[in-house]
Amino acid sequence: MLISSGDRYVASTDISETYALGAGDKIRMTVFSEPALSGEFSVSSDGDLSLPLIGNVPVVSKTLDQVTVQVQSLLANGYLRDPKVNMEIVAYRPFFVLGEVKAPGQYPYASGMTVMNAVATAEGYTPRATKKTIYIRRFGEKVEQVYELTPNLRVWPGDTLRVAERYF
């Protein structure tokens, strides 16, 4: 069994610069001097943003900066002269907590979320829960890893956490 310390997942609480967009993320787009084109848009299960004038734009696995440049380019291609576009993430895709917690389920991600915060959000451990390790399947990965439970172990949008049952 491989146990990883979560220390490599301790980082700045602002993830928006390197964050790869995925289904379930909600974006606020502002096109300056064009309020009809501005609004909040969700990334579809297909990984697209459906935007006014330009239609579906594939955004999965791209950063917000990459999508902003892409949208500006598409709007400049026959629609607007020198468009100025600003994008920000309004809501990240949810994370999931399973296993030996009182309220397993899907929860909204908050910037800076740790495993301890996630367990508290799921109303805490059951009496049978192990409190030394946790299984995490990071978004986009197929296999869960077991981590030593530390106070700074980070949760990312789309992660699935599983609290195992302890053995006596």
N, CA and C atoms as an extended XYZ file, in Angstrom:
504
Properties=species:S:1:pos:R:3:atomname:S:1:resname:S:1:resid:I:1 pbc="F F F"
N         0.850       -1.172        0.000 N   MET     1
C         0.000        0.000        0.000 CA  MET     1
C         0.899        1.240        0.000 C   MET     1
N         0.613        2.160       -0.877 N   LEU     2
C         1.369        3.412       -0.988 CA  LEU     2
C         0.650        4.488       -0.192 C   LEU     2
N         1.370        5.101        0.727 N   ILE     3
C         0.796        6.219        1.478 CA  ILE     3
C         1.602        7.455        1.141 C   ILE     3
N         0.925        8.459        0.687 N   SER     4
C         1.577        9.710        0.319 CA  SER     4
C         1.235       10.768        1.345 C   SER     4
N         2.223       11.564        1.662 N   SER     5
C         1.952       12.718        2.507 CA  SER     5
C         1.282       13.757        1.631 C   SER     5
N         0.344       14.477        2.162 N   GLY     6
C        -0.370       15.470        1.375 CA  GLY     6
C         0.386       16.766        1.194 C   GLY     6
N         1.620       16.853        1.699 N   ASP     7
C         2.342       18.118        1.688 CA  ASP     7
C         2.515       18.707        0.300 C   ASP     7
N         2.619       17.878       -0.721 N   ARG     8
C         2.807       18.436       -2.064 CA  ARG     8
C         1.540       19.119       -2.571 C   ARG     8
N         0.440       18.926       -1.878 N   TYR     9
C        -0.805       19.574       -2.266 CA  TYR     9
C        -1.085       20.817       -1.430 C   TYR     9
N        -0.105       21.247       -0.651 N   VAL    10
C        -0.232       22.481        0.111 CA  VAL    10
C         0.312       23.592       -0.766 C   VAL    10
N        -0.517       24.551       -1.082 N   ALA    11
C        -0.110       25.617       -1.997 CA  ALA    11
C        -0.926       26.853       -1.702 C   ALA    11
N        -0.718       27.830       -2.529 N   SER    12
C        -1.494       29.061       -2.457 CA  SER    12
C        -2.975       28.724       -2.554 C   SER    12
N        -3.814       29.498       -1.885 N   THR    13
C        -5.244       29.218       -1.924 CA  THR    13
C        -5.899       29.694       -3.215 C   THR    13
N        -5.230       30.508       -4.018 N   ASP    14
C        -5.800       30.961       -5.282 CA  ASP    14
C        -5.352       30.020       -6.386 C   ASP    14
N        -6.278       29.230       -6.900 N   ILE    15
C        -5.927       28.247       -7.918 CA  ILE    15
C        -6.326       28.692       -9.314 C   ILE    15
N        -6.947       29.851       -9.440 N   SER    16
C        -7.548       30.244      -10.711 CA  SER    16
C        -6.540       30.423      -11.845 C   SER    16
N        -5.272       30.732      -11.552 N   GLU    17
C        -4.297       30.951      -12.621 CA  GLU    17
C        -3.935       29.667      -13.351 C   GLU    17
N        -3.838       28.556      -12.644 N   THR    18
C        -3.420       27.301      -13.260 CA  THR    18
C        -4.557       26.293      -13.358 C   THR    18
N        -5.718       26.647      -12.874 N   TYR    19
C        -6.854       25.737      -12.816 CA  TYR    19
C        -7.331       25.356      -14.213 C   TYR    19
N        -7.472       24.053      -14.456 N   ALA    20
C        -7.988       23.556      -15.732 CA  ALA    20
C        -9.507       23.425      -15.632 C   ALA    20
N       -10.211       24.106      -16.509 N   LEU    21
C       -11.675       24.099      -16.494 CA  LEU    21
C       -12.228       22.717      -16.816 C   LEU    21
N       -13.407       22.435      -16.283 N   GLY    22
C       -14.074       21.173      -16.539 CA  GLY    22
C       -15.574       21.315      -16.352 C   GLY    22
N       -16.287       20.244      -16.674 N   ALA    23
C       -17.745       20.241      -16.568 CA  ALA    23
C       -18.179       20.616      -15.159 C   ALA    23
N       -19.155       21.507      -15.073 N   GLY    24
C       -19.688       21.936      -13.788 CA  GLY    24
C       -19.152       23.269      -13.309 C   GLY    24
N       -18.064       23.750      -13.900 N   ASP    25
C       -17.547       25.065      -13.521 CA  ASP    25
C       -18.473       26.146      -14.071 C   ASP    25
N       -18.601       27.243      -13.335 N   LYS    26
C       -19.445       28.364      -13.771 CA  LYS    26
C       -18.561       29.596      -13.946 C   LYS    26
N       -18.676       30.226      -15.110 N   ILE    27
C       -17.825       31.348      -15.510 CA  ILE    27
C       -18.665       32.607      -15.681 C   ILE    27
N       -18.134       33.735      -15.226 N   ARG    28
C       -18.745       35.035      -15.517 CA  ARG    28
C       -17.911       35.690      -16.604 C   ARG    28
N       -18.549       36.011      -17.722 N   MET    29
C       -17.869       36.669      -18.835 CA  MET    29
C       -18.408       38.086      -18.968 C   MET    29
N       -17.496       39.039      -19.057 N   THR    30
C       -17.860       40.430      -19.296 CA  THR    30
C       -17.208       40.868      -20.591 C   THR    30
N       -18.030       41.260      -21.558 N   VAL    31
C       -17.531       41.836      -22.804 CA  VAL    31
C       -17.803       43.330      -22.688 C   VAL    31
N       -16.732       44.113      -22.574 N   PHE    32
C       -16.869       45.544      -22.324 CA  PHE    32
C       -17.620       46.234      -23.451 C   PHE    32
N       -18.552       47.107      -23.083 N   SER    33
C       -19.434       47.854      -23.985 CA  SER    33
C       -20.410       46.953      -24.734 C   SER    33
N       -20.558       45.703      -24.306 N   GLU    34
C       -21.492       44.767      -24.939 CA  GLU    34
C       -22.240       43.974      -23.857 C   GLU    34
N       -23.134       44.623      -23.114 N   PRO    35
C       -23.817       43.918      -22.018 CA  PRO    35
C       -24.659       42.727      -22.479 C   PRO    35
N       -25.128       42.737      -23.711 N   ALA    36
C       -25.931       41.620      -24.210 CA  ALA    36
C       -25.101       40.345      -24.359 C   ALA    36
N       -23.783       40.496      -24.458 N   LEU    37
C       -22.908       39.332      -24.609 CA  LEU    37
C       -22.340       38.862      -23.272 C   LEU    37
N       -22.548       39.646      -22.237 N   SER    38
C       -21.993       39.331      -20.919 CA  SER    38
C       -22.969       38.479      -20.120 C   SER    38
N       -22.444       37.708      -19.172 N   GLY    39
C       -23.302       36.903      -18.311 CA  GLY    39
C       -22.541       35.778      -17.654 C   GLY    39
N       -23.289       34.904      -16.985 N   GLU    40
C       -22.714       33.732      -16.339 CA  GLU    40
C       -23.061       32.501      -17.161 C   GLU    40
N       -22.059       31.655      -17.369 N   PHE    41
C       -22.198       30.486      -18.226 CA  PHE    41
C       -21.547       29.285      -17.556 C   PHE    41
N       -22.192       28.121      -17.670 N   SER    42
C       -21.657       26.897      -17.073 CA  SER    42
C       -21.010       26.025      -18.134 C   SER    42
N       -19.934       25.351      -17.745 N   VAL    43
C       -19.283       24.397      -18.640 CA  VAL    43
C       -20.171       23.158      -18.686 C   VAL    43
N       -20.562       22.761      -19.890 N   SER    44
C       -21.464       21.622      -20.068 CA  SER    44
C       -20.744       20.305      -19.793 C   SER    44
N       -21.510       19.228      -19.737 N   SER    45
C       -20.913       17.901      -19.535 CA  SER    45
C       -20.019       17.510      -20.708 C   SER    45
N       -20.212       18.161      -21.859 N   ASP    46
C       -19.347       17.930      -23.023 CA  ASP    46
C       -18.071       18.760      -22.966 C   ASP    46
N       -17.960       19.655      -21.984 N   GLY    47
C       -16.765       20.483      -21.843 CA  GLY    47
C       -16.808       21.770      -22.636 C   GLY    47
N       -18.010       22.222      -23.001 N   ASP    48
C       -18.163       23.442      -23.795 CA  ASP    48
C       -18.836       24.547      -22.986 C   ASP    48
N       -18.518       25.796      -23.367 N   LEU    49
C       -19.276       26.958      -22.915 CA  LEU    49
C       -20.142       27.375      -24.088 C   LEU    49
N       -21.430       27.535      -23.872 N   SER    50
C       -22.328       28.003      -24.915 CA  SER    50
C       -22.466       29.513      -24.754 C   SER    50
N       -21.869       30.261      -25.701 N   LEU    51
C       -21.780       31.717      -25.585 CA  LEU    51
C       -22.560       32.419      -26.688 C   LEU    51
N       -23.080       33.622      -26.408 N   PRO    52
C       -23.800       34.387      -27.427 CA  PRO    52
C       -22.900       34.677      -28.633 C   PRO    52
N       -23.482       34.699      -29.794 N   LEU    53
C       -22.838       34.960      -31.085 CA  LEU    53
C       -21.931       33.841      -31.555 C   LEU    53
N       -21.034       33.360      -30.704 N   ILE    54
C       -20.012       32.417      -31.175 CA  ILE    54
C       -20.355       30.956      -30.910 C   ILE    54
N       -21.415       30.680      -30.162 N   GLY    55
C       -21.857       29.300      -29.953 CA  GLY    55
C       -21.016       28.540      -28.943 C   GLY    55
N       -20.885       27.230      -29.181 N   ASN    56
C       -20.164       26.361      -28.252 CA  ASN    56
C       -18.662       26.506      -28.421 C   ASN    56
N       -17.986       26.751      -27.314 N   VAL    57
C       -16.531       26.906      -27.300 CA  VAL    57
C       -15.961       25.813      -26.401 C   VAL    57
N       -15.104       24.915      -26.952 N   PRO    58
C       -14.504       23.871      -26.110 CA  PRO    58
C       -13.519       24.477      -25.108 C   PRO    58
N       -13.724       24.193      -23.816 N   VAL    59
C       -12.886       24.806      -22.781 CA  VAL    59
C       -12.257       23.796      -21.826 C   VAL    59
N       -12.664       22.531      -21.892 N   VAL    60
C       -12.178       21.549      -20.932 CA  VAL    60
C       -10.651       21.448      -20.990 C   VAL    60
N       -10.037       21.396      -19.829 N   SER    61
C        -8.578       21.291      -19.646 CA  SER    61
C        -7.818       22.554      -20.022 C   SER    61
N        -8.513       23.649      -20.276 N   LYS    62
C        -7.847       24.926      -20.573 CA  LYS    62
C        -7.927       25.828      -19.350 C   LYS    62
N        -6.958       26.743      -19.235 N   THR    63
C        -7.008       27.720      -18.145 CA  THR    63
C        -7.960       28.845      -18.536 C   THR    63
N        -8.342       29.622      -17.563 N   LEU    64
C        -9.228       30.756      -17.811 CA  LEU    64
C        -8.578       31.757      -18.763 C   LEU    64
N        -7.275       31.986      -18.611 N   ASP    65
C        -6.564       32.899      -19.516 CA  ASP    65
C        -6.603       32.395      -20.955 C   ASP    65
N        -6.414       31.086      -21.147 N   GLN    66
C        -6.464       30.514      -22.495 CA  GLN    66
C        -7.852       30.683      -23.110 C   GLN    66
N        -8.883       30.470      -22.317 N   VAL    67
C       -10.256       30.609      -22.814 CA  VAL    67
C       -10.561       32.066      -23.133 C   VAL    67
N       -10.090       32.985      -22.308 N   THR    68
C       -10.308       34.414      -22.554 CA  THR    68
C        -9.712       34.823      -23.893 C   THR    68
N        -8.486       34.405      -24.161 N   VAL    69
C        -7.829       34.715      -25.440 CA  VAL    69
C        -8.603       34.085      -26.598 C   VAL    69
N        -9.040       32.842      -26.414 N   GLN    70
C        -9.798       32.144      -27.453 CA  GLN    70
C       -11.111       32.869      -27.763 C   GLN    70
N       -11.840       33.280      -26.739 N   VAL    71
C       -13.122       33.968      -26.929 CA  VAL    71
C       -12.900       35.330      -27.582 C   VAL    71
N       -11.890       36.070      -27.143 N   GLN    72
C       -11.575       37.362      -27.781 CA  GLN    72
C       -11.303       37.174      -29.262 C   GLN    72
N       -10.550       36.153      -29.602 N   SER    73
C       -10.225       35.877      -31.002 CA  SER    73
C       -11.481       35.527      -31.805 C   SER    73
N       -12.343       34.694      -31.230 N   LEU    74
C       -13.579       34.322      -31.925 CA  LEU    74
C       -14.501       35.523      -32.118 C   LEU    74
N       -14.605       36.383      -31.108 N   LEU    75
C       -15.444       37.580      -31.229 CA  LEU    75
C       -14.865       38.572      -32.235 C   LEU    75
N       -13.544       38.639      -32.330 N   ALA    76
C       -12.887       39.557      -33.274 CA  ALA    76
C       -13.000       39.061      -34.710 C   ALA    76
N       -13.317       37.791      -34.881 N   ASN    77
C       -13.401       37.191      -36.210 CA  ASN    77
C       -14.777       37.455      -36.833 C   ASN    77
N       -15.054       38.719      -37.149 N   GLY    78
C       -16.270       39.076      -37.861 CA  GLY    78
C       -17.419       39.569      -37.007 C   GLY    78
N       -17.263       39.608      -35.685 N   TYR    79
C       -18.365       40.046      -34.830 CA  TYR    79
C       -18.120       41.416      -34.203 C   TYR    79
N       -16.976       41.596      -33.561 N   LEU    80
C       -16.680       42.851      -32.865 CA  LEU    80
C       -15.291       43.347      -33.259 C   LEU    80
N       -15.135       44.657      -33.221 N   ARG    81
C       -13.819       45.239      -33.473 CA  ARG    81
C       -13.089       45.370      -32.135 C   ARG    81
N       -11.935       44.738      -32.024 N   ASP    82
C       -11.078       44.787      -30.835 CA  ASP    82
C       -11.864       44.538      -29.538 C   ASP    82
N       -12.476       43.336      -29.395 N   PRO    83
C       -13.258       43.062      -28.183 CA  PRO    83
C       -12.373       42.961      -26.941 C   PRO    83
N       -12.881       43.467      -25.849 N   LYS    84
C       -12.216       43.362      -24.546 CA  LYS    84
C       -13.063       42.420      -23.688 C   LYS    84
N       -12.478       41.287      -23.337 N   VAL    85
C       -13.206       40.253      -22.603 CA  VAL    85
C       -12.521       39.999      -21.264 C   VAL    85
N       -13.326       39.919      -20.225 N   ASN    86
C       -12.831       39.524      -18.908 CA  ASN    86
C       -13.620       38.300      -18.470 C   ASN    86
N       -12.917       37.307      -17.921 N   MET    87
C       -13.588       36.105      -17.425 CA  MET    87
C       -13.102       35.802      -16.022 C   MET    87
N       -14.034       35.320      -15.200 N   GLU    88
C       -13.669       34.883      -13.858 CA  GLU    88
C       -14.501       33.663      -13.492 C   GLU    88
N       -13.947       32.844      -12.625 N   ILE    89
C       -14.660       31.661      -12.168 CA  ILE    89
C       -15.583       32.077      -11.027 C   ILE    89
N       -16.872       31.830      -11.214 N   VAL    90
C       -17.877       32.168      -10.206 CA  VAL    90
C       -18.044       30.999       -9.236 C   VAL    90
N       -18.059       29.782       -9.770 N   ALA    91
C       -18.218       28.583       -8.940 CA  ALA    91
C       -17.434       27.436       -9.565 C   ALA    91
N       -16.670       26.753       -8.733 N   TYR    92
C       -15.910       25.591       -9.181 CA  TYR    92
C       -16.802       24.363       -9.173 C   TYR    92
N       -16.419       23.351       -9.951 N   ARG    93
C       -17.177       22.100       -9.934 CA  ARG    93
C       -17.134       21.514       -8.515 C   ARG    93
N       -18.145       20.744       -8.147 N   PRO    94
C       -18.224       20.231       -6.775 CA  PRO    94
C       -17.200       19.124       -6.505 C   PRO    94
N       -17.012       18.823       -5.229 N   PHE    95
C       -16.220       17.659       -4.826 CA  PHE    95
C       -17.174       16.691       -4.133 C   PHE    95
N       -16.696       15.470       -3.898 N   PHE    96
C       -17.547       14.419       -3.347 CA  PHE    96
C       -16.879       13.802       -2.120 C   PHE    96
N       -17.676       13.484       -1.114 N   VAL    97
C       -17.179       12.808        0.083 CA  VAL    97
C       -18.012       11.540        0.267 C   VAL    97
N       -17.320       10.404        0.344 N   LEU    98
C       -17.975        9.102        0.465 CA  LEU    98
C       -17.448        8.356        1.683 C   LEU    98
N       -18.101        7.279        2.025 N   GLY    99
C       -17.592        6.399        3.074 CA  GLY    99
C       -18.093        6.763        4.454 C   GLY    99
N       -17.197        6.654        5.423 N   GLU   100
C       -17.546        6.771        6.836 CA  GLU   100
C       -17.635        8.225        7.312 C   GLU   100
N       -18.564        8.961        6.701 N   VAL   101
C       -18.925       10.303        7.152 CA  VAL   101
C       -20.437       10.308        7.372 C   VAL   101
N       -20.909       11.225        8.162 N   LYS   102
C       -22.332       11.233        8.519 CA  LYS   102
C       -23.247       11.629        7.364 C   LYS   102
N       -22.750       12.452        6.444 N   ALA   103
C       -23.587       12.901        5.322 CA  ALA   103
C       -22.792       12.831        4.018 C   ALA   103
N       -22.578       11.608        3.489 N   PRO   104
C       -21.844       11.507        2.227 CA  PRO   104
C       -22.611       12.209        1.109 C   PRO   104
N       -21.870       12.739        0.144 N   GLY   105
C       -22.540       13.383       -0.977 CA  GLY   105
C       -21.655       14.355       -1.720 C   GLY   105
N       -22.302       15.176       -2.516 N   GLN   106
C       -21.659       16.193       -3.356 CA  GLN   106
C       -21.749       17.529       -2.638 C   GLN   106
N       -20.622       18.275       -2.661 N   TYR   107
C       -20.581       19.563       -1.969 CA  TYR   107
C       -19.908       20.622       -2.835 C   TYR   107
N       -20.306       21.881       -2.676 N   PRO   108
C       -19.669       22.956       -3.449 CA  PRO   108
C       -18.243       23.200       -2.961 C   PRO   108
N       -17.344       23.413       -3.898 N   TYR   109
C       -15.943       23.674       -3.577 CA  TYR   109
C       -15.772       25.126       -3.147 C   TYR   109
N       -14.936       25.342       -2.146 N   ALA   110
C       -14.553       26.690       -1.717 CA  ALA   110
C       -13.035       26.781       -1.793 C   ALA   110
N       -12.531       27.889       -2.260 N   SER   111
C       -11.092       28.073       -2.404 CA  SER   111
C       -10.386       27.847       -1.069 C   SER   111
N        -9.295       27.095       -1.110 N   GLY   112
C        -8.530       26.807        0.093 CA  GLY   112
C        -9.025       25.608        0.879 C   GLY   112
N        -9.957       24.855        0.327 N   MET   113
C       -10.561       23.712        1.010 CA  MET   113
C        -9.511       22.650        1.351 C   MET   113
N        -9.573       22.145        2.583 N   THR   114
C        -8.718       21.034        3.003 CA  THR   114
C        -9.596       19.808        3.241 C   THR   114
N        -8.947       18.651        3.404 N   VAL   115
C        -9.694       17.430        3.683 CA  VAL   115
C       -10.472       17.567        4.989 C   VAL   115
N        -9.862       18.204        5.976 N   MET   116
C       -10.554       18.395        7.260 CA  MET   116
C       -11.810       19.248        7.078 C   MET   116
N       -11.726       20.300        6.245 N   ASN   117
C       -12.909       21.119        5.942 CA  ASN   117
C       -13.977       20.280        5.243 C   ASN   117
N       -13.530       19.438        4.296 N   ALA   118
C       -14.463       18.611        3.530 CA  ALA   118
C       -15.199       17.629        4.437 C   ALA   118
N       -14.469       16.993        5.351 N   VAL   119
C       -15.100       16.056        6.286 CA  VAL   119
C       -16.089       16.805        7.186 C   VAL   119
N       -15.720       17.984        7.635 N   ALA   120
C       -16.633       18.783        8.460 CA  ALA   120
C       -17.881       19.163        7.671 C   ALA   120
N       -17.713       19.487        6.399 N   THR   121
C       -18.849       19.815        5.537 CA  THR   121
C       -19.796       18.623        5.421 C   THR   121
N       -19.229       17.410        5.440 N   ALA   122
C       -20.030       16.184        5.369 CA  ALA   122
C       -20.483       15.740        6.765 C   ALA   122
N       -20.533       16.685        7.697 N   GLU   123
C       -21.036       16.499        9.059 CA  GLU   123
C       -20.171       15.597        9.931 C   GLU   123
N       -18.905       15.426        9.575 N   GLY   124
C       -17.963       14.708       10.435 CA  GLY   124
C       -17.919       13.210       10.203 C   GLY   124
N       -17.034       12.574       10.957 N   TYR   125
C       -16.817       11.133       10.851 CA  TYR   125
C       -17.912       10.341       11.551 C   TYR   125
N       -18.138        9.122       11.082 N   THR   126
C       -18.949        8.168       11.835 CA  THR   126
C       -18.036        7.548       12.892 C   THR   126
N       -18.593        6.872       13.883 N   PRO   127
C       -17.747        6.244       14.911 CA  PRO   127
C       -16.783        5.186       14.349 C   PRO   127
N       -17.083        4.631       13.179 N   ARG   128
C       -16.236        3.578       12.601 CA  ARG   128
C       -15.150        4.105       11.680 C   ARG   128
N       -15.061        5.392       11.481 N   ALA   129
C       -14.127        5.968       10.505 CA  ALA   129
C       -12.681        5.921       10.978 C   ALA   129
N       -11.778        5.685       10.033 N   THR   130
C       -10.359        5.847       10.324 CA  THR   130
C       -10.029        7.332       10.208 C   THR   130
N        -9.170        7.800       11.099 N   LYS   131
C        -8.818        9.221       11.094 CA  LYS   131
C        -7.338        9.423       10.822 C   LYS   131
N        -6.696        8.389       10.260 N   LYS   132
C        -5.262        8.465        9.974 CA  LYS   132
C        -4.971        8.607        8.489 C   LYS   132
N        -5.816        8.020        7.654 N   THR   133
C        -5.610        8.075        6.205 CA  THR   133
C        -6.922        8.406        5.516 C   THR   133
N        -6.800        8.820        4.261 N   ILE   134
C        -7.982        9.080        3.430 CA  ILE   134
C        -7.646        8.699        1.997 C   ILE   134
N        -8.625        8.207        1.278 N   TYR   135
C        -8.455        7.861       -0.130 CA  TYR   135
C        -8.986        9.023       -0.965 C   TYR   135
N        -8.185        9.446       -1.939 N   ILE   136
C        -8.592       10.559       -2.804 CA  ILE   136
C        -8.373       10.170       -4.256 C   ILE   136
N        -9.425       10.351       -5.063 N   ARG   137
C        -9.284       10.254       -6.517 CA  ARG   137
C        -9.371       11.674       -7.029 C   ARG   137
N        -8.232       12.153       -7.516 N   ARG   138
C        -8.170       13.514       -8.044 CA  ARG   138
C        -8.952       13.585       -9.344 C   ARG   138
N        -9.538       14.752       -9.610 N   PHE   139
C       -10.327       14.948      -10.825 CA  PHE   139
C        -9.484       14.589      -12.047 C   PHE   139
N       -10.041       13.787      -12.942 N   GLY   140
C        -9.355       13.393      -14.164 CA  GLY   140
C        -8.516       12.136      -14.024 C   GLY   140
N        -8.308       11.653      -12.808 N   GLU   141
C        -7.545       10.425      -12.598 CA  GLU   141
C        -8.507        9.257      -12.437 C   GLU   141
N        -8.034        8.068      -12.775 N   LYS   142
C        -8.886        6.889      -12.719 CA  LYS   142
C        -8.725        6.101      -11.417 C   LYS   142
N        -7.602        6.303      -10.732 N   VAL   143
C        -7.297        5.507       -9.545 CA  VAL   143
C        -7.196        6.412       -8.324 C   VAL   143
N        -7.752        5.952       -7.217 N   GLU   144
C        -7.615        6.720       -5.981 CA  GLU   144
C        -6.286        6.377       -5.313 C   GLU   144
N        -5.750        7.348       -4.599 N   GLN   145
C        -4.511        7.181       -3.840 CA  GLN   145
C        -4.845        7.309       -2.364 C   GLN   145
N        -4.052        6.657       -1.534 N   VAL   146
C        -4.252        6.787       -0.093 CA  VAL   146
C        -3.245        7.810        0.430 C   VAL   146
N        -3.725        8.729        1.261 N   TYR   147
C        -2.911        9.813        1.800 CA  TYR   147
C        -2.951        9.773        3.318 C   TYR   147
N        -1.834       10.128        3.915 N   GLU   148
C        -1.797       10.337        5.351 CA  GLU   148
C        -2.616       11.598        5.633 C   GLU   148
N        -3.476       11.526        6.614 N   LEU   149
C        -4.340       12.667        6.921 CA  LEU   149
C        -3.553       13.725        7.688 C   LEU   149
N        -3.349       14.871        7.048 N   THR   150
C        -2.643       15.995        7.665 CA  THR   150
C        -3.554       17.219        7.605 C   THR   150
N        -3.343       18.199        8.478 N   PRO   151
C        -4.234       19.367        8.509 CA  PRO   151
C        -4.251       20.178        7.215 C   PRO   151
N        -3.171       20.139        6.435 N   ASN   152
C        -3.089       20.973        5.237 CA  ASN   152
C        -3.325       20.218        3.936 C   ASN   152
N        -3.780       18.978        3.995 N   LEU   153
C        -4.029       18.201        2.781 CA  LEU   153
C        -5.177       18.841        2.011 C   LEU   153
N        -4.892       19.268        0.788 N   ARG   154
C        -5.856       20.047       -0.006 CA  ARG   154
C        -6.856       19.176       -0.755 C   ARG   154
N        -8.022       19.723       -0.937 N   VAL   155
C        -9.061       19.184       -1.806 CA  VAL   155
C        -9.147       20.126       -2.992 C   VAL   155
N        -9.326       19.566       -4.182 N   TRP   156
C        -9.461       20.368       -5.401 CA  TRP   156
C       -10.834       20.121       -6.012 C   TRP   156
N       -11.314       21.039       -6.822 N   PRO   157
C       -12.614       20.841       -7.466 CA  PRO   157
C       -12.654       19.516       -8.233 C   PRO   157
N       -13.735       18.785       -8.057 N   GLY   158
C       -13.917       17.523       -8.762 CA  GLY   158
C       -13.320       16.315       -8.064 C   GLY   158
N       -12.597       16.507       -6.967 N   ASP   159
C       -12.012       15.380       -6.238 CA  ASP   159
C       -13.101       14.524       -5.607 C   ASP   159
N       -12.791       13.234       -5.440 N   THR   160
C       -13.649       12.323       -4.696 CA  THR   160
C       -12.858       11.805       -3.505 C   THR   160
N       -13.358       12.065       -2.310 N   LEU   161
C       -12.712       11.633       -1.072 CA  LEU   161
C       -13.487       10.454       -0.515 C   LEU   161
N       -12.750        9.462       -0.034 N   ARG   162
C       -13.400        8.307        0.590 CA  ARG   162
C       -12.767        8.060        1.950 C   ARG   162
N       -13.588        8.134        2.980 N   VAL   163
C       -13.142        7.861        4.342 CA  VAL   163
C       -13.401        6.381        4.601 C   VAL   163
N       -12.329        5.641        4.893 N   ALA   164
C       -12.438        4.194        5.085 CA  ALA   164
C       -12.874        3.852        6.506 C   ALA   164
N       -13.310        2.619        6.654 N   GLU   165
C       -13.667        2.099        7.967 CA  GLU   165
C       -12.385        1.661        8.671 C   GLU   165
N       -12.284        1.950        9.951 N   ARG   166
C       -11.076        1.551       10.684 CA  ARG   166
C       -11.206        0.097       11.109 C   ARG   166
N       -10.042       -0.525       11.258 N   TYR   167
C        -9.989       -1.904       11.738 CA  TYR   167
C        -9.396       -1.898       13.128 C   TYR   167
N        -9.945       -2.661       14.005 N   PHE   168
C        -9.522       -2.651       15.407 CA  PHE   168
C        -8.160       -3.223       15.585 C   PHE   168
